[in-house]
Amino acid sequence: MTHMELIVVACLMAAPETCKEHRLRLTLEGGDAGQCMYSSPPRVARWQVMHRNWKVERWYCAMVSEDEII
């Protein structure tokens, strides 16, 4: 299993200068950053629907270090 984070960078609609990283933990079967990016659009869209006060600016994937895995 590969543990990754989908990191969504979003800014508040009411205050566009206020941006924040939102981290979504993913577990992918034999996955890598490419698979994470490929599977990300529906996850990002779902996140956007659930967080209507934020506007997604970009997203990227990152490996989770072994000491962060719970």
N, CA, C and O atoms as a GROMACS GRO file, in nm:
protein
  280
    1MET      N    1   0.084  -0.118   0.000
    1MET     CA    2   0.000   0.000   0.000
    1MET      C    3   0.088   0.125   0.000
    1MET      O    4   0.192   0.130   0.067
    2THR      N    5   0.046   0.221  -0.075
    2THR     CA    6   0.116   0.349  -0.081
    2THR      C    7   0.031   0.454  -0.013
    2THR      O    8  -0.088   0.468  -0.042
    3HIS      N    9   0.091   0.527   0.078
    3HIS     CA   10   0.020   0.632   0.149
    3HIS      C   11   0.060   0.766   0.089
    3HIS      O   12   0.178   0.802   0.084
    4MET      N   13  -0.040   0.839   0.043
    4MET     CA   14  -0.016   0.968  -0.020
    4MET      C   15  -0.113   1.070   0.035
    4MET      O   16  -0.212   1.036   0.100
    5GLU      N   17  -0.083   1.195   0.009
    5GLU     CA   18  -0.175   1.304   0.040
    5GLU      C   19  -0.208   1.377  -0.088
    5GLU      O   20  -0.121   1.408  -0.169
    6LEU      N   21  -0.336   1.404  -0.104
    6LEU     CA   22  -0.382   1.493  -0.209
    6LEU      C   23  -0.392   1.629  -0.142
    6LEU      O   24  -0.472   1.647  -0.050
    7ILE      N   25  -0.312   1.724  -0.186
    7ILE     CA   26  -0.307   1.855  -0.122
    7ILE      C   27  -0.380   1.954  -0.213
    7ILE      O   28  -0.338   1.983  -0.325
    8VAL      N   29  -0.492   2.004  -0.160
    8VAL     CA   30  -0.575   2.099  -0.232
    8VAL      C   31  -0.543   2.238  -0.181
    8VAL      O   32  -0.556   2.266  -0.061
    9VAL      N   33  -0.501   2.326  -0.270
    9VAL     CA   34  -0.474   2.464  -0.234
    9VAL      C   35  -0.597   2.544  -0.275
    9VAL      O   36  -0.633   2.551  -0.393
   10ALA      N   37  -0.662   2.605  -0.175
   10ALA     CA   38  -0.786   2.677  -0.201
   10ALA      C   39  -0.783   2.811  -0.129
   10ALA      O   40  -0.718   2.828  -0.026
   11CYS      N   41  -0.857   2.907  -0.186
   11CYS     CA   42  -0.866   3.041  -0.130
   11CYS      C   43  -1.012   3.070  -0.094
   11CYS      O   44  -1.104   3.023  -0.161
   12LEU      N   45  -1.030   3.147   0.012
   12LEU     CA   46  -1.165   3.184   0.052
   12LEU      C   47  -1.230   3.270  -0.056
   12LEU      O   48  -1.168   3.361  -0.110
   13MET      N   49  -1.356   3.241  -0.086
   13MET     CA   50  -1.428   3.320  -0.187
   13MET      C   51  -1.443   3.465  -0.139
   13MET      O   52  -1.429   3.558  -0.218
   14ALA      N   53  -1.472   3.484  -0.010
   14ALA     CA   54  -1.495   3.618   0.044
   14ALA      C   55  -1.366   3.696   0.065
   14ALA      O   56  -1.369   3.818   0.075
   15ALA      N   57  -1.253   3.626   0.070
   15ALA     CA   58  -1.123   3.691   0.091
   15ALA      C   59  -1.019   3.616   0.008
   15ALA      O   60  -0.943   3.536   0.063
   16PRO      N   61  -1.014   3.641  -0.123
   16PRO     CA   62  -0.927   3.564  -0.214
   16PRO      C   63  -0.779   3.565  -0.178
   16PRO      O   64  -0.704   3.479  -0.223
   17GLU      N   65  -0.737   3.661  -0.098
   17GLU     CA   66  -0.596   3.664  -0.057
   17GLU      C   67  -0.567   3.563   0.055
   17GLU      O   68  -0.451   3.539   0.088
   18THR      N   69  -0.672   3.504   0.112
   18THR     CA   70  -0.656   3.406   0.219
   18THR      C   71  -0.664   3.266   0.158
   18THR      O   72  -0.772   3.216   0.126
   19CYS      N   73  -0.547   3.203   0.144
   19CYS     CA   74  -0.539   3.070   0.084
   19CYS      C   75  -0.480   2.972   0.186
   19CYS      O   76  -0.408   3.010   0.277
   20LYS      N   77  -0.514   2.846   0.167
   20LYS     CA   78  -0.473   2.743   0.263
   20LYS      C   79  -0.459   2.610   0.191
   20LYS      O   80  -0.527   2.583   0.092
   21GLU      N   81  -0.369   2.526   0.243
   21GLU     CA   82  -0.356   2.389   0.194
   21GLU      C   83  -0.449   2.300   0.277
   21GLU      O   84  -0.450   2.307   0.400
   22HIS      N   85  -0.525   2.218   0.209
   22HIS     CA   86  -0.613   2.121   0.273
   22HIS      C   87  -0.561   1.984   0.232
   22HIS      O   88  -0.549   1.955   0.113
   23ARG      N   89  -0.530   1.898   0.330
   23ARG     CA   90  -0.466   1.770   0.301
   23ARG      C   91  -0.565   1.655   0.317
   23ARG      O   92  -0.631   1.640   0.420
   24LEU      N   93  -0.574   1.574   0.212
   24LEU     CA   94  -0.661   1.458   0.210
   24LEU      C   95  -0.573   1.334   0.203
   24LEU      O   96  -0.497   1.317   0.107
   25ARG      N   97  -0.581   1.248   0.302
   25ARG     CA   98  -0.499   1.128   0.307
   25ARG      C   99  -0.556   1.022   0.214
   25ARG      O  100  -0.676   0.996   0.216
   26LEU      N  101  -0.471   0.961   0.133
   26LEU     CA  102  -0.511   0.856   0.039
   26LEU      C  103  -0.427   0.732   0.063
   26LEU      O  104  -0.309   0.741   0.098
   27THR      N  105  -0.488   0.617   0.046
   27THR     CA  106  -0.415   0.491   0.046
   27THR      C  107  -0.441   0.427  -0.089
   27THR      O  108  -0.554   0.393  -0.123
   28LEU      N  109  -0.335   0.409  -0.166
   28LEU     CA  110  -0.347   0.356  -0.302
   28LEU      C  111  -0.282   0.220  -0.309
   28LEU      O  112  -0.172   0.200  -0.258
   29GLU      N  113  -0.349   0.128  -0.371
   29GLU     CA  114  -0.296  -0.007  -0.392
   29GLU      C  115  -0.187   0.000  -0.498
   29GLU      O  116  -0.217   0.016  -0.617
   30GLY      N  117  -0.062  -0.011  -0.458
   30GLY     CA  118   0.049  -0.006  -0.552
   30GLY      C  119   0.059   0.125  -0.628
   30GLY      O  120   0.110   0.129  -0.739
   31GLY      N  121   0.010   0.232  -0.568
   31GLY     CA  122   0.001   0.360  -0.638
   31GLY      C  123   0.128   0.442  -0.629
   31GLY      O  124   0.221   0.412  -0.555
   32ASP      N  125   0.127   0.548  -0.708
   32ASP     CA  126   0.236   0.644  -0.708
   32ASP      C  127   0.176   0.782  -0.733
   32ASP      O  128   0.054   0.796  -0.742
   33ALA      N  129   0.260   0.883  -0.743
   33ALA     CA  130   0.210   1.019  -0.762
   33ALA      C  131   0.130   1.032  -0.891
   33ALA      O  132   0.032   1.107  -0.895
   34GLY      N  133   0.169   0.961  -0.995
   34GLY     CA  134   0.095   0.965  -1.121
   34GLY      C  135  -0.046   0.912  -1.104
   34GLY      O  136  -0.142   0.972  -1.154
   35GLN      N  137  -0.061   0.800  -1.035
   35GLN     CA  138  -0.193   0.743  -1.011
   35GLN      C  139  -0.275   0.837  -0.922
   35GLN      O  140  -0.396   0.852  -0.943
   36CYS      N  141  -0.211   0.899  -0.826
   36CYS     CA  142  -0.279   0.994  -0.739
   36CYS      C  143  -0.334   1.110  -0.821
   36CYS      O  144  -0.451   1.147  -0.805
   37MET      N  145  -0.252   1.167  -0.909
   37MET     CA  146  -0.297   1.279  -0.992
   37MET      C  147  -0.408   1.237  -1.087
   37MET      O  148  -0.502   1.313  -1.110
   38TYR      N  149  -0.398   1.117  -1.142
   38TYR     CA  150  -0.498   1.067  -1.234
   38TYR      C  151  -0.634   1.051  -1.166
   38TYR      O  152  -0.738   1.078  -1.226
   39SER      N  153  -0.633   1.006  -1.040
   39SER     CA  154  -0.758   0.982  -0.968
   39SER      C  155  -0.808   1.105  -0.892
   39SER      O  156  -0.912   1.100  -0.827
   40SER      N  157  -0.734   1.215  -0.898
   40SER     CA  158  -0.766   1.333  -0.818
   40SER      C  159  -0.886   1.416  -0.863
   40SER      O  160  -0.961   1.462  -0.776
   41PRO      N  161  -0.911   1.438  -0.992
   41PRO     CA  162  -1.020   1.530  -1.030
   41PRO      C  163  -1.154   1.504  -0.963
   41PRO      O  164  -1.216   1.599  -0.915
   42PRO      N  165  -1.204   1.378  -0.956
   42PRO     CA  166  -1.332   1.360  -0.887
   42PRO      C  167  -1.323   1.389  -0.736
   42PRO      O  168  -1.419   1.437  -0.676
   43ARG      N  169  -1.209   1.360  -0.676
   43ARG     CA  170  -1.191   1.388  -0.533
   43ARG      C  171  -1.190   1.538  -0.508
   43ARG      O  172  -1.251   1.587  -0.413
   44VAL      N  173  -1.120   1.612  -0.594
   44VAL     CA  174  -1.114   1.757  -0.582
   44VAL      C  175  -1.252   1.818  -0.603
   44VAL      O  176  -1.292   1.909  -0.531
   45ALA      N  177  -1.325   1.767  -0.702
   45ALA     CA  178  -1.461   1.817  -0.728
   45ALA      C  179  -1.551   1.792  -0.609
   45ALA      O  180  -1.630   1.879  -0.571
   46ARG      N  181  -1.541   1.674  -0.549
   46ARG     CA  182  -1.622   1.641  -0.430
   46ARG      C  183  -1.585   1.733  -0.314
   46ARG      O  184  -1.672   1.780  -0.241
   47TRP      N  185  -1.455   1.758  -0.297
   47TRP     CA  186  -1.410   1.848  -0.190
   47TRP      C  187  -1.469   1.987  -0.214
   47TRP      O  188  -1.516   2.051  -0.120
   48GLN      N  189  -1.466   2.034  -0.339
   48GLN     CA  190  -1.516   2.167  -0.371
   48GLN      C  191  -1.665   2.179  -0.339
   48GLN      O  192  -1.709   2.282  -0.287
   49VAL      N  193  -1.743   2.076  -0.370
   49VAL     CA  194  -1.887   2.077  -0.341
   49VAL      C  195  -1.911   2.085  -0.190
   49VAL      O  196  -2.005   2.151  -0.146
   50MET      N  197  -1.828   2.017  -0.113
   50MET     CA  198  -1.845   2.015   0.033
   50MET      C  199  -1.793   2.142   0.100
   50MET      O  200  -1.825   2.167   0.216
   51HIS      N  201  -1.713   2.222   0.030
   51HIS     CA  202  -1.651   2.342   0.086
   51HIS      C  203  -1.677   2.461  -0.006
   51HIS      O  204  -1.585   2.514  -0.068
   52ARG      N  205  -1.800   2.501  -0.016
   52ARG     CA  206  -1.843   2.603  -0.112
   52ARG      C  207  -1.787   2.743  -0.083
   52ARG      O  208  -1.790   2.829  -0.172
   53ASN      N  209  -1.738   2.767   0.037
   53ASN     CA  210  -1.680   2.898   0.069
   53ASN      C  211  -1.536   2.911   0.019
   53ASN      O  212  -1.477   3.018   0.028
   54TRP      N  213  -1.481   2.802  -0.034
   54TRP     CA  214  -1.344   2.800  -0.082
   54TRP      C  215  -1.342   2.779  -0.233
   54TRP      O  216  -1.431   2.714  -0.288
   55LYS      N  217  -1.242   2.835  -0.300
   55LYS     CA  218  -1.222   2.814  -0.443
   55LYS      C  219  -1.090   2.742  -0.463
   55LYS      O  220  -0.985   2.792  -0.423
   56VAL      N  221  -1.094   2.626  -0.525
   56VAL     CA  222  -0.973   2.548  -0.551
   56VAL      C  223  -0.888   2.621  -0.654
   56VAL      O  224  -0.936   2.655  -0.762
   57GLU      N  225  -0.763   2.645  -0.620
   57GLU     CA  226  -0.669   2.709  -0.711
   57GLU      C  227  -0.582   2.606  -0.783
   57GLU      O  228  -0.554   2.618  -0.902
   58ARG      N  229  -0.540   2.503  -0.709
   58ARG     CA  230  -0.457   2.396  -0.766
   58ARG      C  231  -0.454   2.280  -0.667
   58ARG      O  232  -0.499   2.292  -0.554
   59TRP      N  233  -0.399   2.169  -0.712
   59TRP     CA  234  -0.378   2.055  -0.623
   59TRP      C  235  -0.257   1.977  -0.672
   59TRP      O  236  -0.215   1.987  -0.787
   60TYR      N  237  -0.202   1.899  -0.579
   60TYR     CA  238  -0.088   1.813  -0.613
   60TYR      C  239  -0.084   1.697  -0.514
   60TYR      O  240  -0.153   1.699  -0.412
   61CYS      N  241  -0.005   1.598  -0.546
   61CYS     CA  242   0.008   1.479  -0.461
   61CYS      C  243   0.146   1.475  -0.398
   61CYS      O  244   0.244   1.520  -0.458
   62ALA      N  245   0.154   1.420  -0.279
   62ALA     CA  246   0.281   1.405  -0.209
   62ALA      C  247   0.279   1.275  -0.130
   62ALA      O  248   0.176   1.232  -0.080
   63MET      N  249   0.395   1.213  -0.121
   63MET     CA  250   0.409   1.092  -0.040
   63MET      C  251   0.400   1.130   0.106
   63MET      O  252   0.443   1.238   0.147
   64VAL      N  253   0.344   1.041   0.186
   64VAL     CA  254   0.338   1.058   0.330
   64VAL      C  255   0.458   0.985   0.388
   64VAL      O  256   0.481   0.868   0.355
   65SER      N  257   0.535   1.052   0.472
   65SER     CA  258   0.652   0.986   0.529
   65SER      C  259   0.607   0.877   0.627
   65SER      O  260   0.499   0.885   0.686
   66GLU      N  261   0.690   0.777   0.642
   66GLU     CA  262   0.657   0.662   0.726
   66GLU      C  263   0.624   0.701   0.870
   66GLU      O  264   0.540   0.635   0.933
   67ASP      N  265   0.687   0.806   0.924
   67ASP     CA  266   0.660   0.845   1.062
   67ASP      C  267   0.526   0.917   1.077
   67ASP      O  268   0.480   0.938   1.189
   68GLU      N  269   0.462   0.955   0.965
   68GLU     CA  270   0.330   1.019   0.971
   68GLU      C  271   0.216   0.920   0.960
   68GLU      O  272   0.100   0.955   0.986
   69ILE      N  273   0.247   0.796   0.922
   69ILE     CA  274   0.142   0.695   0.902
   69ILE      C  275   0.097   0.642   1.038
   69ILE      O  276   0.177   0.598   1.120
   70ILE      N  277  -0.034   0.649   1.058
   70ILE     CA  278  -0.091   0.605   1.187
   70ILE      C  279  -0.147   0.466   1.170
   70ILE      O  280  -0.201   0.409   1.265
   0.00000   0.00000   0.00000
